[in-house]
Amino acid sequence: MQFATDPPIADKIQKMAQRVRWRDPAILKRGIDQTRLVLDDSRDDRTEFCFLVLGDTGSGPEHGQHPQRRVAEAMLPHVDSARFILHTGDVVYLVGSSEYYQANFIRPYKELLVGGDRPKQIAFDRMVFKTPTFLVPGNHDYYDLTLVQGLLGGATLSFRRLRWLRLDFDIGWHGSYQGKAYAQAFLDVLSRFTNPDQLDHHLKQHYTAKTETGYCLQYRPGEFTRLPNRYYTFRYGGVDFFALDSNTFNAPLPIPDTKAGDDYRVELRSRRRQLEQEKQQLFMEVDQFDRDREEDADALSDLRTKLQQLDETILDIDKQLASNEDELPDVDQSQLEWLQQRLIDSWHNKDVRGRVVFFHHPPYVTEATKWEQAQTITIRRHLRRVLDRVAEAVGSLAGDRPLVDLVINGHAHCMEYLRTLDTGHADSHMHWLVCGGSGFSLRRQRAEGADLTEIYDSPTGRHDRLVARSQLFVGRNGHGSLKRVPTPS
């Protein structure tokens, strides 16, 4: 059974645009920038500040514990000193369903929300953050279920908790509806205003901040904490933060229609069959364990992690096999051009002293399941292209500094700090932070270790280039009785 389906990129872009009434005449008339917000906390003029980062928080309670609650409790002592929180995506597993927001996000992170002392009374689409929280969508926030999957998931919910069961995957009656639940939970869904007067009143009330790019949404902690779009920017303490939706520029390049390409397709299909066989074998192992025994609970958690890893790899292979050389893959060119121009503008603004970019899929990572994925390669290629063009545009303005001071991602279930070396592109000598293990099963580092290499072509042939090195990796290590899983501290 495939646990989820991923909507086409064009559908994601179109649906999200409709929800925020992207470039609606009423919005354009007011000169509103729908990709910007201003955080109104009266402290953003201070040059020294800190913020918290978490990601991949989507799992619910398991075996009498709630991993996310433990993460929240570890965060709480630092919330008052932090100016805001960045969330790197995958808010709710497994398929971004509104059914699971209450148990998987609202209750474990209740202290961040207005009315958090009564979390069961908070509707998923009525959340207001006390601590400013800036999110980006992850792949699971867009996932869906087919009709058959939804009927099976909903009808077997009680039964799954008794047996099969022991591996409950947080799947109910439906998925995210192409990211609808995420949008309703966090974005300013202007499509709900069918009356022009209502829309006009709302814009007058909340889009009042004046910036060099026009009026924009005013983010007020404890009062109005919606985001203007699936990608956006804000400035704090002289630092520009850029939030991206990497789910709309992660489509793999088409496989060439050559002998080598044909061989690669055969290899992918063979690999996919092997992965499906491994999934079936894991399902057969489930009956060996009793979820009420602590040692078996750990084994079942490992099984669930392996099954989800296999499913992610299968989905990545399916994306490659679906690529067609006669058709270029869907790419959110508008978002990439927006990022390029905003980075250029940022470098030409003397009031800006730093730049941070955050999005879901990491371009650099040593977690075992991600570095070789086609989506990782695609994300890295698009980001490099943007940064190369920015470097050309800003020229000597950057000096010896990297174009971006820090890139923060999720997706890989670990905490990792990396530095790029000379990549041959403008993403050289940059700092990269992966924070994708919050409240969900951590994974191991790849067997090859901390060094990341790429093959590149030169006049003398093909060569390996060391492009990045991991400085710190926090994840799962060991096997069986020697397994070690870091705990929040």
N, C-alpha and C positions, 0 to 999 in steps of 0.2 A: 504494500500500500504506500503510495506517495503521500506524504503528510501535508503538502501544501502546493499551491500553484502561484506563479509570479505573473502579474499582469504585464502586458506589453508596455514599453516605455512611453509610447505615444498616448496610451490610455491614462497612465499616471499623470503626465503633463496636462492633458486636457481636463481630467476630472479635478485636479487641484486648482487649475486656473478658473474653472467654473465656480468652485467653492468660495474663492476670495474675490470673485468678480474682477478678474485680472483686466486692467485697462478699461474698465467700464467708463463710459462718457462722463458720468457724474463724478467719478474719481479723478479723471484727467482734468475736468473743468476746475477742480479745486487745487490742482498742482500737487497732488499727493504722490509721494514715492512709496510704493507698496513693498519695497525691499529694504526698508529701513525702519528702525525704532529708536527711541530715546528712553533710557532708563532714568526715571525721575526718583532719585533717592537722596538728593542734596549732598552727596559725598563724592561725585564723580570727578571733582577737580583735584583730588589727591593723587599724587604720583605713585604712592606705594599702596598696594592692595593685594588681596589674595582671593582665589575662587576655588571651588570644588569641582571635580569632574567625576562623572559616573556614566556607565553605559551597559547595554545588554542586561537590563534589569528585569526582563519580562517573565521569569518563571514564578510559579506560585509555591505554596507550601508542599513539602514532601517529607514523608516518613516522620511526621510529628514536629518538623522544624520548618522555619521559613528563612532561607538564606538571605533574601532581600531585607528582611527585618533586621538581621544581624548587621548587614551593611549600613542600614539606616542608623542603627544604634551606634555604630562606629563613627558615623558622620556627625551626629548630633552635637558632640562637644565642640565642633569646629564651625558650626553653622553661623553662630553669631559673629564670628570674626571674618567670615567669608562674605564678600559683596554679592556674589551670585553663584549659581551652579550651572555648569554646562553638562548636557546629556547627549551622548554620542549615538543615540538611536537604539532600536529594538526595545521599545518601552514595554510592550506586552507580547509574550509568546503565546501560542506558537504561530498564530495567524492574525495578530493584531486585532482580535475581536473585542468589541465593546463589552461582551459577556464577562471578560476576564480583567477589566480595568479595576474593578472594586477589590478583588482579592490579590491581584498581582502588582498593583501600583498604589492605589489610594490608601489601603490599610497599612501596608508596610512603611509608607513614607508620609504618614498622616501628619506628623509635626511640621511638614513643609507647607501644609494647606490651611487656609482659613476654615474654621469649623472642624479641624482635625481631631478634636476631642470627641466628635461624634462622626467618625469616618463613614459608617454605614449610611448616613443621610446625605453624603456627597455624591451627586450624580457625576458620571464620568465626563459629561459635557458641560459641567458647571464648576469645574475646579478653578480656584483662585489661589495663587501661591503667595505665601507670606515672605518666603525667601525667593528672590528673582531666579527663575529657572528657564534657561534657554535651551531648546531641544532641536534636534534634527531627526528626520525619519530614518529608521533602519529598514533593512529588507523585510524583516518580519512584520513591520508596521504596514506594509503594502500587501502582504500575502493574503490569499483567498482559498476557499474550499470550493470544489465543484459541488453540484447539487447532491450527488451520491455521497461524497465525502461528508457534507454537512448533515445529511440524514443519518448516516452511519455514526458520525461523531456525537450528535445529539441523542439519538436513540440508545446508544450504548454507554452513555456517560456513567450511570450508576453501576452498570455491570463491569465497566473497565476498572472501577475502583475496588472491585471485589476479586478480580482475577486477572485477565489479559494484561493489561489490565492492571497489573502491578506497575505498569510503565506509563501511567496516565500522562498524556502529552499536552494538556491544556487545550484541547480541541472540543468545541461545542457545536452549536447549530450552524454557525456561519463564520466567515473570515472578516477581513477588514473592509470589504467592499471598495477595493482599489484605494485604500488609504483613507476612507471616509471617517473611520473611528478616530484615527490620529488627528485629522483635521478638526473634527468636532471637539476633541479634547483640548487642543492647544492653539489652533489657528483662529483668527477673527473671521469666521464664516459669514461673509457679507451676503451670500446668496439667501440667507434666511429672511432678509428684508425684501419682501415683495412689493411693499408700498414705498414709492419714491420719497415721501416725506419722512418715513421712518429711517431710511438710509441716510438722508440728508442730516437728520438730527444726530444719528450715530457718528457720522463723520465729523460734525461740528464738535461733538463731545469728546471724541477720543483721538482724532488725527489733528492735534493742535501744536505739536512740536515743530519748530521751524529750523531747518538745516540748509546747508548749501545745495542740497538736491531737491528741496521743496519741503512741504509739510509732510509729517509722518506720524505714525502711531506713537502715543505716549504710554509707556509701560509703567504702571503704578502698582508697586507691591502691595498686596492686601486689598486692592480695589479692582484693578483691571489688568490682567496679566496674559493677554492674548498675544500671539505672534502674527506679524502681518502676512507671512507667506511661508512656503516650504523652504525657501532660502532667503537670507536677509543679512543685514549688517548692523552693528551698533558700535559706538565709541565709548570707552570708559577709561578715565585716567590717562587720556592721551594715547590709548591703544585701540586700534581698529580690530574688531572681531568680525570674521566672515563665516556665516553658517551656511553650509551647502547641502543639497539633496543629491548624494552620489548615486542614488538608485536610478537616476535618469541619464547617467553617462557611463554605465558599467557594462554595456552590451559588448561581447567579444567581437573581435574582427572576424570577417568571413574567412573560412578555410580556403586556401587557393585551389583552383581547379587544375591541379597538376598531379603528377605521379606521387610526389611527396605528400600533397594534400589528401589524395585518395588513401594513401597508406595511413595517414594520421586519422582519418575518419574510421577506418577499419579498426585501428588501435583503440579509439575512443569507444566504439560500440562494444568491443571485446571487454574493455575495462568496465563499461556500464553493466554488462551481464554479470561480470564477476562481483561487482558491488551489490547487485540485487541478490545474488546467491548468499553473500555475506549477511545481508539483512535478514533473509529467511532463516539462516543458521542462528542468528542472534535471537530471533523470535522463538525458535525452538528451545533455546536455553532458559527462557523465562520461567517455565514450570519447575525448574530446579530450585527456585528460591522462594523464601517466605519473607514478604516485605516487613513483617512484624519483628523479625530478628535483625539486630543491629548490623551484624556482619553481612547478612543477605541484603539489607537495605543499601549498603555501600555498593555491593555488586550490581544491584538493580540500577542504581544511579549511574554506574559505569556503562551498563548496557544501554540505557537511555541516551547517554552522551554519545556512544559509538553509533547508535542508530541515527541520531541527528547529524553527526559528522558525515555518515554515508549518504544521507539524504541531501545534504548541502553539496557534496561532491557530484552526486548524480544530477542535481539541478544545474550545476555549472557545466557539466558535460552536455546536458540537453540544450543549453544556451548555445554552446559551440556548434553542435550538430544542426541546430535550427538556422544557423547563419547561412546566408546565400550570397555568393560572390557577385551575383548580378544586382544585388541590392545592398547599398551601404546600411550598416546597422543604425538603428535609431540613436541619435545623440542629441542631448539637450543643449544645442549650440547656443541658444539664447542665454542660458545660465552661465555657460563657460565664457561667453563674451562679456556678460555682466561682471563676472569675477575679474576678468582681465582689465576692464576699464576701471573698476573700483580700486583695484590694487595700484594702477597707474595714478589715479587721482589721489590715493592715499600717500604715495611717495612725493607727490607735488604739494602736499599740504604740510606746512611747517609746524602745525600744531600737533601732528601725529608723530609719536616717538616709537611705535612698535606695531606689529601686525601678527594676529593669531587667526589661523583658519581651522575650522573643525567640521568634520563630516563623518559618515559611518564607515565606509570601506577603506582600510589602510593601504596606502601605496607601498609601504615598507613594513614588514613584520616577519618574525621568525617562528610564530606559532605553526605547529605542524601541518595544519590543514589549509593554510591560506596563501603562502608565498607563490605556489605554482598555479593557483587558480587563474583562469582566463580573465575573470572580473578584476582581480588585483592588477594584472598586467595592463588591462584597458584603463583603469582608473589612473595608474601611474603615467601612462602615455598621455592622457588628456591633461593631467595636471602639469606635466613637463611642458607640453605645448603652450599652455597658458603662461607659465612662468618664463619660458624662453622669450615670448613676445613682450612680456612686461619688462624683462631685462633689457631688451632692445629699445623699448620706449623710454625707460628712465635713465639709461646710460650711466654716467658717472655719479648720479645722485646717490646710489646705494653704496658706493665705495667698496669697502671690504665686507660689508654686512650682508647677510643673506636676505633675499627679497621678503621672506616670511620668517619671523622669529621662532614660531612654534606651530606645528601641525598636530592636531589631536584627532584621534579616530577611535572607533569601537570595533565591532564585528568579530575580531579575533578574541577568543575568551582567555584573556591574560592581561597582565599589566606589564608594559614594556616601554623602555626608553631606548631609542636608536639615534644614531647620527649618520647622515650620509657623508660619503667621501666625494671624490671627483667622479660624478656620474656622466660627465660630458654634456650636462644640461644645467639649467638655472636652478635646479633643486639640489645642487651640490652644497655640502657643508651646512646642512640644516638640521634642526632638532625635531624629532618625531616622538610623540607619546601615544601609545595604544592603551586605552582604558575600556576594555570590553568584557570584564569578568565580574561586574557588579551583580551579585545576587544570583549568578548562574554558574553552571559547572565549568571549572577551569580546565584548560587543555595544556598539553605538553609542548615543549619547544621541539622544533624539527631536529632530526638526528644529526643533520649537518652542522648544527651549532649556530654560533652567533654571527657568522659572516654571510653576507648576501652577495652573490655574484650574478652577472648578466653576460650573455654572449653578444658581442657587437662585431660588426663588419668593418674592416679597414682595407686599405690597398694591398696589404700583405696577407689578407685572409681573415678568418674568424678567430676571435680571441675571447678569453674570459676577462671580465673586469670586476674587481671588487668595488661594489657601489655603496654598501652600507654595513654597519656593524652594530649589533645589539650591545648596549652598555649595561642593561639590567633586564632580566626576565623573571616575572613572578607568575608561576602557573603550577600545573600538576607535574609531579615527577615520581618515578618509581612505579612498580607494578605489584599487584597482589597484596600480600601482607606488608610489603615495603612501600606501599603507596603513600605519598605525602601530598596533602592539599593545604595550602596556606589558609590561615583564618584571619578575619579582620582584627586589627589591633590598633 
